[in-house]
Amino acid sequence: MFSSAAIDITTGSRVLGPIPAAAPARTARPKLTLVPLTQTGPLAGINLSPKSAREALAALTTVAERLEQKGDRRAVFCAIYARMTKLVVDRIEAGDMFLEPAWMSREVGKFCELYLNALDASFGARPAPGAAWNQADVFAGLDVTVPMQDALLGINAHINFDLALSISACIGDNRDPEMIERYRHDQDAINTVLSQALPGVIDMLDERFNCKVTRALRRNRRVRALAENLAARMFKSWRSHVWGEMTELLACETEEQRTKVRARLNRISGTIAQIISLPSLPLAALGLLRR
């Protein structure tokens, strides 16, 4: 069981309260459930260590299609991730957004690698790299969430757990303050891409994944605009917090210090995952009791 300070999902502010333990994964179900990895499975032949944004996009596009064909709920986040990565690739290749496009391309590749490794772990029945990824996998198997929750569980895990690790790895020993500021500019520019992607993401959740929540949002222009604005602000807040955690990682001088930062990332992202899945917990508990 995780037991620590919880946080506000939009701001990252900590509040006291226990965090319930994640429900155990269940066996496969015939509709929208977990799919075991075989030699012809979703990750067969996939480059699990992309070195560029273009390589990341190729991997994500293929994996999303395969997951969707097999009715795996994890297709929801992967398809959205591929869509957002395509927008980033377009801006990198256009050369009109990033100060360090080559570095950004490498970072997008590394970021994708962490996701693919988490996905590979779930297929191989290995421990998830973090609490948030475990929560996403568990609820994908329980078939009690709506697609919007599946998307948010993946987005939370990838931003609030993976992103600081990805950026710090790509910065490495290059601690020149001027370069750090250029990297920060490019990371902040991603917020614009995410904001621009949200209308298409809402449409995708409805049209491609039959999400009743986003379908309701699309019926009311004002409510939809409010939801898009809130989501953009939330993602920006998450990414800003993660940058601070990343700078702490860079400042660490010992493995013990780095472990503490990683543990904090795990705790915070795990708490947010619990909040996202909270509306579905009663159904999850009922499903487990019926086994």
N, C-alpha and C positions, 0 to 999 in steps of 0.2 A: 504493500500500500504506500502511495505517496502521501506524506503528511508534512506540509510546510505552509508558508504564506501563499495564498492564492493571489491572483492579480486581476485588475480590471481589464476586460478583453479589448477595449479600445485604446487605453492609455498606457497599459503596462504597470499601473500603480498597484502596489501590493496591499492585500487585505487579509486579515486573519481568517482561517477556516480550514478544516481538513479536506483533503482531496480523496474521493472514493477511489478504490482500486479499480483498474480496468477489468472489464468482463473477459473471461477466457474466450479464445476463438472457438467457433463451432464448426462442425463438419460441413462439407459443401452442400448447397441446396440447388435445386434445378434452375432457379431463376436469379440472375444478378447476384452471384456469390463468388467466393474465392475459387481460383482455378489452379490446380497443382501444376508445377513446371515439369514438362517432359522434354525430350529431345526436339520436339516440334512445338514447344510451348512459346509463350509470348516473348521470351528473351532469347530464344534460339537465334544465333548468328548476329545478335545485337552488340555493337561496340559499347561496352560498359564503362569505358574511360574516354569519352570524347574530349578532344583537345581544342575544339573551337565551337563557336555558336552554330555554325552550319552543321557540324557533325552531331551536335546535341539535337538540333531540329530533326535531322534524319532519324535518329534513334527514337525520339519521342513520338514522331508521327507514326512510325511503324508499330511501336509498342501500343499506342492508343488504339490503333485500328485492330490489332490482334485482341486486346482486352475486350473491346466492344463486341467483336464478333463472337467471343465466348461468353458474353453476358456478365462479365466481371465488373463489379461496381467501381473498382479502381480505375476503370476507363474514364470516369468523369473527370477526376483531377488531371490525369495524364493528357486528355484531350485539351483541357483548358490550358495546361502548361505548354503544350505544343503550340497552341494558338498564340499565346503571349510570347513564346520564344521566337515565333515567326516574325512578330512585330519588331522584336529587338534585333533580329538578324537584318531585317529591312533597313533599320536605322543605322546599324553598324556599316552596312554596305553602302548606304547613301552618304555616309560621312558628314551628316548634318546635325548630330546630337552629342556625340561623345568626344571628349578631349583625348582619350587614350583608347581608340577603337580596338587595337590589337590586344591590349590588356583586357578589355571588356569581353572580347571574344573568348579569350582563354578562361576568364572567370565564369562565363556562361557555361562553358564546357565542364569546368570543375563542379559547378553548382549542379549541373545535370548528372554528373557522375555520382554525387552523393544520393540523389533521388534513385537512380538506377540500382545502386548498391542496396538501398533500403528495400526496394521492390524485390530484388534478387533474394534478400534475406527472408522476406515473407514467403516467397515461393519455395525456398529451401527449408522452411520450418526452422530457421535460425532465429535467435533473438533479434528483435527490432533494434536499430541503433539508438532509439530514444523512445521515451514514453509517448510522445505525440504520434510517432509513426506506428507504435503498437496500437494506440487507440484507433487510428485510421484503419488499420488492418482488421482489428476486432470487429468494428462496426460494419466494414465491408462484408464480413462473413455473416453477420447477424441479420442483414436485410431488414433493418428497422428504420433506417435513415431515409431522408429525401435527398435527391441529387445535390441540392444546394449545400446540405450538411457534408456530404461526401467531398464536395469541392473545397469547402472551408477547412475540413480536417486536413486535407492534403496541403493546402496553401499555408495553414498555420505551421505544420511540421516543417515544411520546406523553408519558410522564412524564419520562423522563430527558433528553430534548432539548427538547420543546415547552413543558413546564409553566413553567419559569423565565421563558421569553420571554413567555408569556401573562400570568402574574401581574404581572410588572414593567410590561408595557404597560398593564394595567388600573389599576395604582397610579399610574402617571404621575408627576406632580409633587406629588402629595399625600403628603408624607413625614412627616406628623404622627405622632410615636411612638405615641400612643394609638390612632390609626387603624390603624397597621401591626400593632399587637398584636391588634386586632379582626379584621383580615384573616387573621392567623396562626391565630387561634382557628377561623375558619371553614374555612380550609384543613385544619387538623388534624381538624375534624369530618368531612371527606370520608373519612378513614380508617375511620370507623365505617360509613359507607355502603358502602365497598368490602368491608369485612369481612362485612357483612350480605348483600352480593350474591354472595359466593363460592359458597355452596351451589347457588344457581340457575344460576350460570355453569358449574359442573361438570356439572350435569344437562343444560344446553343443549349443551355440547360433545359429550356422549354422544348425546343424543336427536336433536339437530338436525343435528350435523355428523359423527356416526359416529366419534367419537374413541375409539380402543381403550384409550388410557391412562386417560382419565377413567372409562371403563366399568369398568376393573379397579379403580379407586379406589372406585367405588360398591359393589363387592361386599364390601368390608371396612370396617365402620363406623369402626374405630379408625384405620386407614390413611387413610381419607378425612378424618377430623377432624384428623389430623396434617398432611396436605397443605394443608388449608384454613388451619390455623394458621400454617404456614410461609409460605404465599403472602401472608397478611395482614401478617405481620411484614416480609416482603421489600418489599411495596408501601409500608408505613409508613416503612421505612428509606430507600427511594428518595425518597419525598416529603420527608422531613426533610432529606436531602442537597440536594435541589433548592431548598428554601427558602433554604439558605445560599448557593447559587449566585445565587439571585434577589436577595438582599440585596447581593451583590457587584455585580450589574448596576446596581442602584439607586445604588450608591456611585460608579460609574464617571463620570469627568468628561470623558473623551475617547472618540472612536470607536475608537481603538486599544485602549483598555482594554476596551471592550465586546466588541471582536472577539476578544480573548484569552479572555474568559469564554465566549463562544459556541463558540470552538474547543475549550475544555475540555469543555463539554457534549457537543459532537459526538464527542470522543474517548472519553469515558466511556460514552455510550450506544452508540457503535459497538462498544466492547469487550464490553459486555454482550450485544449482538446476536450477536457471534461466539460467545460462550459458549452462548447459547440454541440456536444452530444447529449447534453442534459435533457432536452425535450424527448429524446428517444430512449432514455434509461428505463422507464417503466415497461415499454415494449420489449426491450432487451432482457430485462429480468423475467418477464413472462415467458419469453422464448426459451430461456435457460431452464426455467422450472418445468417446462413441458417436455424436456428431453427424457 
